[in-house]
Amino acid sequence: MFSKIQSACNLGRLAEALKLLSSNPTRLDPSLYLKILQLCIDKKAKKQGHLIHTHLITNGFGSDLHLNTKLIIFYVKVGDVIAARNVFDGMPERSVVSWTAMVSGYSQNGRFEKAFVLFSDMRHCGVKANQFTYGSALRACTSLRCLDMGIQVQGCIQKGRFVENLFVKSALVDFHSKCGKMEDASYLFGTMMERDVVSWNAMIGGYAVQGFADDSFCMFRSMLRGGLVPDCYTLGSVLRASAEGGGLIIANQIHGIITQLGYGSYDIVTGLLINAYAKNGSLRSAKDLRKGMLKKDLFSSTALITGYAHEGIYSVDALDLFKEMNQMNIGMDDVILCSMLNICANLASFALGTQIHAFALKYQPSYDVAMGNALIDMYAKSGEIEDAKRAFDEMEEKNVISWTSLISGYAKHGHTGLTAEGCECFNNMVNKYNISPELSIILACIYGYMSLGKEAASNLFNMQPENSVNYVVLASIYSAAGLWDDAWKIRKLMEERSTKKNAGYSFFQATKKSIPLLQAS
């Protein structure tokens, strides 16, 4: 019977092994139970593994160290950390493997605080951690972005024998980079005698997330020169860096590497490549890539629509893509809806804007600040100032953009008798809510209603008398209104207060030289 069950396990036949086990009245060797449990782990067979657990208790194996440890690993694998902890708590003795299995289980299932607490308990019990314990504890600290906790784990590592362990050191580099401590990550990386793809990914990804695109590319080139083959995580990081500031040439180069390594069929990589092309203005390439995807997901669709909105000249393409997403039930998120509202605002299309607003209410009944701002801007630019005010009033939280959009709307439509409302809105913003206005409000008023512009500029002038730009803007408003004496007085006041505005420069191409032109303020 033993050989038959062992043979079934070796062939991966779990059902057959369980059938033989249930028909066997005798107590089996623990090694056979370990084989069956491993098969349950490999197949994530929760129901069958629970039956084995019951069988073990019935046959007197409830205190076996190795079997209980394997049960912890099994329950962790199927996502039942409560059952795993029950087994752990019931163990009369525990090994470092048992502790590590439970710490790792918490970390793998997103219970990061519990993972760190259990790691601390392990240390207090005098159990020496191994490389995998440290890796799991660091993963928990990394996910929590808790620098203090991670430093404590690092202190334990430096006192032990794993200070130069590749697995542990890579986890340390990843921890520091994801906590934004790139200098510390770089120092640790520089002290590594050996580096694997994980450690390179930590550095490349860390620089990309922190906005250091050039450093990310430099690290990527060093990795390639060192003969290491990048994986999909490496490529994802450099694509993120390319999207944030790498330029189209680098995006094309990374595309070539992706094709060469065979990652073109990976949806996540393709989605990030679409995002990189869209952010760098190559919307045709982004569109072609998405068209070739077998499964069109939300991320790739969001990247393309955001690109359309940013460029401002692909309204029809954006609307077609939005309709396609709705027909395919891809789903919507706030980024897509805000982008579509921005497109409607640029088109000044009230009809389309209200339809997108309906979608927004369907998918997100309580929208955030970004969505509220997009709605205000869309309605204001469509000439529906009452709807813009209604969207403004419904916002639980407002920022300077919210006020700016509404005030600009009042300024634009001031000729219809809304100047008083605009002035009141501006005064509430400055005096009641203590929000500093942006110059864009005042500049918008120059082309809208002059009295509102003068009031806004005067307020900003009094709030920031040392800012030379405020003098120039207020003088420009007076000049535009034909109030030359007032404009001259502001210029004179600027000179008396020794407030100087740096002159701007522009360039033109003459033969082979770029000649600067000094531009008057």
QUIPE-V854976 format. One record per residue. N is the residue number from 1. RES is the residue in one small letter. SS is DSSP state (h for helix, s for strand, l for the rest). PHI is phi in degrees with one decimal (none if undefined). BURIAL is b if it has 16 or more other ideal C-beta (glycine too) atoms within 10 Angstrom, else e. Layout:
N:RES:SS:PHI:BURIAL
N:RES:SS:PHI:BURIAL
//
This chain:
1:m:l:none:e
2:f:h:-57.9:e
3:s:h:-66.9:e
4:k:h:-67.4:e
5:i:h:-65.0:b
6:q:h:-62.8:b
7:s:h:-64.1:e
8:a:h:-62.3:b
9:c:h:-66.0:b
10:n:h:-62.9:e
11:l:l:-88.8:e
12:g:l:77.2:e
13:r:l:-94.8:e
14:l:h:-66.2:b
15:a:h:-59.9:e
16:e:h:-65.9:e
17:a:h:-62.7:b
18:l:h:-68.8:b
19:k:h:-64.9:e
20:l:h:-65.3:b
21:l:h:-65.5:b
22:s:h:-68.7:e
23:s:l:-89.2:e
24:n:l:-100.6:e
25:p:l:-79.9:e
26:t:l:-87.9:e
27:r:l:-77.0:e
28:l:l:-92.5:b
29:d:l:-70.1:e
30:p:h:-55.0:b
31:s:h:-62.6:e
32:l:h:-73.3:b
33:y:h:-63.1:b
34:l:h:-61.8:b
35:k:h:-65.8:b
36:i:h:-66.6:b
37:l:h:-63.5:b
38:q:h:-63.6:e
39:l:h:-65.8:b
40:c:h:-64.9:b
41:i:h:-65.1:b
42:d:h:-61.4:e
43:k:h:-95.3:e
44:k:l:50.8:e
45:a:l:-89.5:b
46:k:h:-66.3:b
47:k:h:-62.6:e
48:q:h:-66.6:b
49:g:h:-64.6:b
50:h:h:-65.4:b
51:l:h:-63.2:b
52:i:h:-63.2:b
53:h:h:-58.6:b
54:t:h:-61.5:e
55:h:h:-61.6:b
56:l:h:-64.5:b
57:i:h:-65.2:e
58:t:h:-60.6:e
59:n:l:-95.5:e
60:g:l:81.3:e
61:f:l:-102.1:b
62:g:l:-62.8:b
63:s:l:-108.0:e
64:d:l:-70.7:b
65:l:h:-60.2:e
66:h:h:-69.3:e
67:l:h:-69.0:b
68:n:h:-64.7:b
69:t:h:-62.7:b
70:k:h:-65.6:b
71:l:h:-65.1:b
72:i:h:-59.4:b
73:i:h:-60.5:b
74:f:h:-62.0:b
75:y:h:-64.2:b
76:v:h:-62.3:b
77:k:h:-63.0:b
78:v:l:-91.5:b
79:g:l:83.7:e
80:d:l:-102.1:b
81:v:h:-71.7:b
82:i:h:-66.9:e
83:a:h:-63.8:b
84:a:h:-61.5:b
85:r:h:-67.5:b
86:n:h:-62.5:e
87:v:h:-63.8:b
88:f:h:-60.1:b
89:d:h:-65.9:e
90:g:l:-86.4:e
91:m:l:-76.8:b
92:p:l:-69.2:e
93:e:l:-142.0:e
94:r:l:-134.1:b
95:s:l:-105.1:e
96:v:h:-61.1:e
97:v:h:-68.1:b
98:s:h:-63.7:b
99:w:h:-59.6:b
100:t:h:-63.2:b
101:a:h:-60.1:b
102:m:h:-75.2:b
103:v:h:-60.4:b
104:s:h:-63.1:b
105:g:h:-62.0:b
106:y:h:-61.4:b
107:s:h:-64.6:b
108:q:h:-66.5:b
109:n:l:-101.3:b
110:g:l:78.3:e
111:r:l:-94.6:b
112:f:h:-68.8:b
113:e:h:-65.4:e
114:k:h:-64.2:b
115:a:h:-61.8:b
116:f:h:-69.3:b
117:v:h:-61.9:e
118:l:h:-67.0:b
119:f:h:-61.1:b
120:s:h:-65.0:e
121:d:h:-60.8:e
122:m:h:-60.1:b
123:r:h:-63.7:b
124:h:h:-66.9:e
125:c:l:-80.2:e
126:g:l:81.4:e
127:v:l:-85.9:b
128:k:l:-80.8:e
129:a:l:-73.0:b
130:n:l:-107.4:b
131:q:h:-61.6:b
132:f:h:-75.5:b
133:t:h:-62.5:b
134:y:h:-61.6:b
135:g:h:-60.5:b
136:s:h:-68.9:b
137:a:h:-64.7:b
138:l:h:-66.8:b
139:r:h:-62.0:b
140:a:h:-64.0:b
141:c:h:-64.3:b
142:t:h:-64.7:b
143:s:h:-66.0:e
144:l:h:-80.5:e
145:r:l:52.7:e
146:c:l:-102.6:b
147:l:h:-66.0:b
148:d:h:-61.4:e
149:m:h:-63.3:b
150:g:h:-64.2:b
151:i:h:-64.0:e
152:q:h:-63.0:b
153:v:h:-63.7:b
154:q:h:-61.3:b
155:g:h:-62.0:e
156:c:h:-64.3:b
157:i:h:-63.2:b
158:q:h:-67.3:e
159:k:h:-85.4:e
160:g:l:-102.5:e
161:r:l:-97.2:e
162:f:l:-104.3:b
163:v:l:-62.7:e
164:e:l:-106.4:e
165:n:l:-68.4:b
166:l:h:-59.5:b
167:f:h:-61.5:b
168:v:h:-69.3:b
169:k:h:-67.6:b
170:s:h:-62.9:b
171:a:h:-65.3:b
172:l:h:-66.4:b
173:v:h:-60.5:b
174:d:h:-63.2:b
175:f:h:-60.2:b
176:h:h:-66.4:b
177:s:h:-67.0:b
178:k:h:-75.4:b
179:c:l:-89.8:b
180:g:l:83.2:e
181:k:l:-96.5:b
182:m:h:-68.5:b
183:e:h:-65.4:e
184:d:h:-66.6:b
185:a:h:-62.1:b
186:s:h:-64.2:b
187:y:h:-63.6:e
188:l:h:-61.9:b
189:f:h:-60.4:b
190:g:h:-68.0:e
191:t:h:-88.8:e
192:m:l:-74.5:e
193:m:l:-73.0:e
194:e:l:-136.0:e
195:r:l:-129.9:b
196:d:l:-111.9:e
197:v:h:-61.9:b
198:v:h:-61.8:b
199:s:h:-67.4:b
200:w:h:-63.8:b
201:n:h:-60.9:b
202:a:h:-60.9:b
203:m:h:-72.0:b
204:i:h:-62.2:b
205:g:h:-67.6:b
206:g:h:-61.6:b
207:y:h:-62.8:b
208:a:h:-63.7:b
209:v:h:-66.4:b
210:q:l:-78.4:b
211:g:l:90.3:e
212:f:l:-96.8:b
213:a:h:-60.8:b
214:d:h:-61.6:e
215:d:h:-65.3:b
216:s:h:-63.3:b
217:f:h:-66.1:b
218:c:h:-61.4:e
219:m:h:-65.7:b
220:f:h:-64.1:b
221:r:h:-63.6:e
222:s:h:-63.9:e
223:m:h:-62.4:b
224:l:h:-65.4:e
225:r:h:-64.3:e
226:g:l:-78.0:e
227:g:l:88.4:e
228:l:l:-83.4:e
229:v:l:-94.1:e
230:p:l:-67.8:b
231:d:l:-105.0:e
232:c:h:-65.5:e
233:y:h:-70.8:b
234:t:h:-60.4:b
235:l:h:-64.1:b
236:g:h:-61.7:b
237:s:h:-67.1:b
238:v:h:-70.3:b
239:l:h:-69.1:b
240:r:h:-63.1:b
241:a:h:-63.9:b
242:s:h:-63.7:b
243:a:h:-66.0:b
244:e:h:-93.6:b
245:g:h:166.7:b
246:g:l:-88.4:b
247:g:l:93.6:e
248:l:h:-68.4:e
249:i:h:-60.9:e
250:i:h:-65.9:b
251:a:h:-59.5:b
252:n:h:-64.1:e
253:q:h:-64.8:e
254:i:h:-65.2:b
255:h:h:-58.1:b
256:g:h:-62.3:e
257:i:h:-65.6:b
258:i:h:-59.6:b
259:t:h:-64.2:e
260:q:h:-63.1:e
261:l:h:-87.6:b
262:g:l:81.6:e
263:y:l:-94.6:b
264:g:l:-64.4:e
265:s:l:-88.7:e
266:y:l:-81.2:b
267:d:h:-59.5:e
268:i:h:-65.5:b
269:v:h:-67.9:b
270:t:h:-62.4:b
271:g:h:-61.5:b
272:l:h:-68.7:b
273:l:h:-67.9:b
274:i:h:-59.3:b
275:n:h:-61.8:b
276:a:h:-64.6:b
277:y:h:-63.7:b
278:a:h:-63.8:b
279:k:h:-67.3:b
280:n:l:-96.6:b
281:g:l:85.5:e
282:s:l:-92.9:b
283:l:h:-73.0:b
284:r:h:-65.0:e
285:s:h:-62.7:b
286:a:h:-62.1:b
287:k:h:-65.1:b
288:d:h:-63.8:e
289:l:h:-63.7:b
290:r:h:-65.2:b
291:k:h:-61.0:e
292:g:l:-83.3:e
293:m:l:-74.3:e
294:l:l:-69.0:e
295:k:l:-121.0:e
296:k:l:-85.7:b
297:d:l:-105.1:e
298:l:h:-67.0:e
299:f:h:-62.9:b
300:s:h:-65.0:b
301:s:h:-66.7:b
302:t:h:-61.9:b
303:a:h:-59.9:b
304:l:h:-71.0:b
305:i:h:-64.8:b
306:t:h:-61.5:b
307:g:h:-63.9:b
308:y:h:-59.4:b
309:a:h:-64.7:b
310:h:h:-66.6:e
311:e:h:-72.6:e
312:g:l:79.2:e
313:i:l:-124.6:e
314:y:l:-121.6:b
315:s:h:-61.8:b
316:v:h:-64.4:e
317:d:h:-61.5:b
318:a:h:-63.7:b
319:l:h:-65.5:b
320:d:h:-62.6:e
321:l:h:-65.9:b
322:f:h:-62.5:b
323:k:h:-63.4:e
324:e:h:-60.9:e
325:m:h:-61.1:b
326:n:h:-66.0:e
327:q:h:-67.6:e
328:m:l:-89.1:e
329:n:l:54.4:e
330:i:l:-70.3:b
331:g:l:102.0:e
332:m:l:-132.1:b
333:d:l:-133.2:e
334:d:h:-65.5:b
335:v:h:-66.0:b
336:i:h:-63.3:b
337:l:h:-64.8:b
338:c:h:-64.8:b
339:s:h:-63.3:b
340:m:h:-66.1:b
341:l:h:-65.2:b
342:n:h:-64.1:b
343:i:h:-64.2:b
344:c:h:-62.7:b
345:a:h:-64.6:b
346:n:h:-65.5:e
347:l:h:-81.9:b
348:a:l:54.4:e
349:s:l:-100.7:b
350:f:h:-66.7:b
351:a:h:-61.6:e
352:l:h:-65.6:b
353:g:h:-60.3:b
354:t:h:-67.3:e
355:q:h:-65.3:e
356:i:h:-65.6:b
357:h:h:-59.9:b
358:a:h:-63.0:e
359:f:h:-60.5:b
360:a:h:-61.3:b
361:l:h:-67.1:e
362:k:h:-69.7:e
363:y:h:-88.8:e
364:q:l:-141.9:e
365:p:l:-57.5:e
366:s:l:-113.9:e
367:y:l:-86.1:b
368:d:l:-91.2:e
369:v:h:-62.6:e
370:a:h:-60.6:b
371:m:h:-66.2:b
372:g:h:-61.1:b
373:n:h:-63.0:b
374:a:h:-64.1:b
375:l:h:-65.8:b
376:i:h:-59.1:b
377:d:h:-62.7:b
378:m:h:-63.4:b
379:y:h:-66.4:b
380:a:h:-64.1:b
381:k:h:-71.9:b
382:s:l:-86.3:b
383:g:l:85.4:e
384:e:l:-98.3:b
385:i:h:-68.2:b
386:e:h:-66.5:e
387:d:h:-66.8:b
388:a:h:-62.5:b
389:k:h:-65.2:b
390:r:h:-65.4:e
391:a:h:-62.7:b
392:f:h:-62.8:b
393:d:h:-66.3:e
394:e:h:-77.9:e
395:m:l:-74.4:b
396:e:l:-73.8:e
397:e:l:-129.7:e
398:k:l:-128.1:b
399:n:l:-125.0:e
400:v:h:-62.3:b
401:i:h:-67.2:b
402:s:h:-58.8:b
403:w:h:-64.9:b
404:t:h:-59.2:b
405:s:h:-62.3:b
406:l:h:-69.9:b
407:i:h:-64.0:b
408:s:h:-62.1:b
409:g:h:-63.7:b
410:y:h:-62.3:b
411:a:h:-63.5:b
412:k:h:-65.9:b
413:h:l:-105.7:b
414:g:h:-61.9:b
415:h:h:-66.3:e
416:t:h:-91.7:e
417:g:l:96.2:e
418:l:l:-104.3:b
419:t:h:-63.0:b
420:a:h:-60.4:e
421:e:h:-63.3:b
422:g:h:-63.9:b
423:c:h:-64.3:b
424:e:h:-63.1:e
425:c:h:-62.0:b
426:f:h:-64.2:b
427:n:h:-63.6:e
428:n:h:-61.9:e
429:m:h:-59.5:b
430:v:h:-79.4:b
431:n:h:-90.9:e
432:k:h:-88.4:e
433:y:l:-105.6:e
434:n:l:54.1:e
435:i:l:-102.6:b
436:s:l:-73.9:e
437:p:l:-74.2:b
438:e:l:-97.5:b
439:l:h:-62.6:b
440:s:h:-61.6:e
441:i:h:-62.1:b
442:i:h:-67.0:b
443:l:h:-63.4:b
444:a:h:-63.8:b
445:c:h:-69.8:b
446:i:h:-58.3:b
447:y:l:-96.4:e
448:g:l:-110.9:b
449:y:l:-120.2:b
450:m:h:-67.7:b
451:s:h:-65.6:e
452:l:h:-66.0:b
453:g:h:-62.4:b
454:k:h:-65.6:b
455:e:h:-65.6:b
456:a:h:-63.6:b
457:a:h:-65.1:b
458:s:h:-63.5:e
459:n:h:-61.4:b
460:l:h:-66.4:b
461:f:h:-61.3:b
462:n:h:-73.9:e
463:m:h:-74.6:e
464:q:l:-130.4:e
465:p:l:-66.6:e
466:e:l:-85.5:e
467:n:l:-85.9:e
468:s:h:-64.4:b
469:v:h:-62.4:e
470:n:h:-62.5:b
471:y:h:-62.7:b
472:v:h:-64.3:b
473:v:h:-64.4:b
474:l:h:-64.6:b
475:a:h:-63.3:b
476:s:h:-65.0:b
477:i:h:-64.8:b
478:y:h:-62.2:b
479:s:h:-64.1:b
480:a:h:-63.1:e
481:a:l:-86.7:e
482:g:l:80.8:e
483:l:l:-91.8:b
484:w:h:-67.4:e
485:d:h:-63.5:e
486:d:h:-65.0:b
487:a:h:-62.6:b
488:w:h:-65.3:e
489:k:h:-63.3:e
490:i:h:-65.6:b
491:r:h:-61.5:b
492:k:h:-65.4:e
493:l:h:-62.4:e
494:m:h:-61.3:b
495:e:h:-68.0:e
496:e:h:-65.2:e
497:r:l:-86.6:e
498:s:l:55.6:e
499:t:l:-94.8:b
500:k:l:-112.6:e
501:k:l:-101.2:e
502:n:l:-65.3:e
503:a:l:-70.4:e
504:g:s:-87.2:e
505:y:s:-122.8:e
506:s:s:-131.7:e
507:f:s:-126.3:e
508:f:s:-132.1:e
509:q:s:-89.9:e
510:a:s:-126.6:e
511:t:l:50.9:e
512:k:l:-108.1:e
513:k:s:-116.6:e
514:s:s:-98.6:e
515:i:s:-103.7:e
516:p:s:-74.3:e
517:l:s:-113.4:e
518:l:s:-76.2:e
519:q:s:-105.8:e
520:a:l:-66.9:e
521:s:l:-76.2:e
//
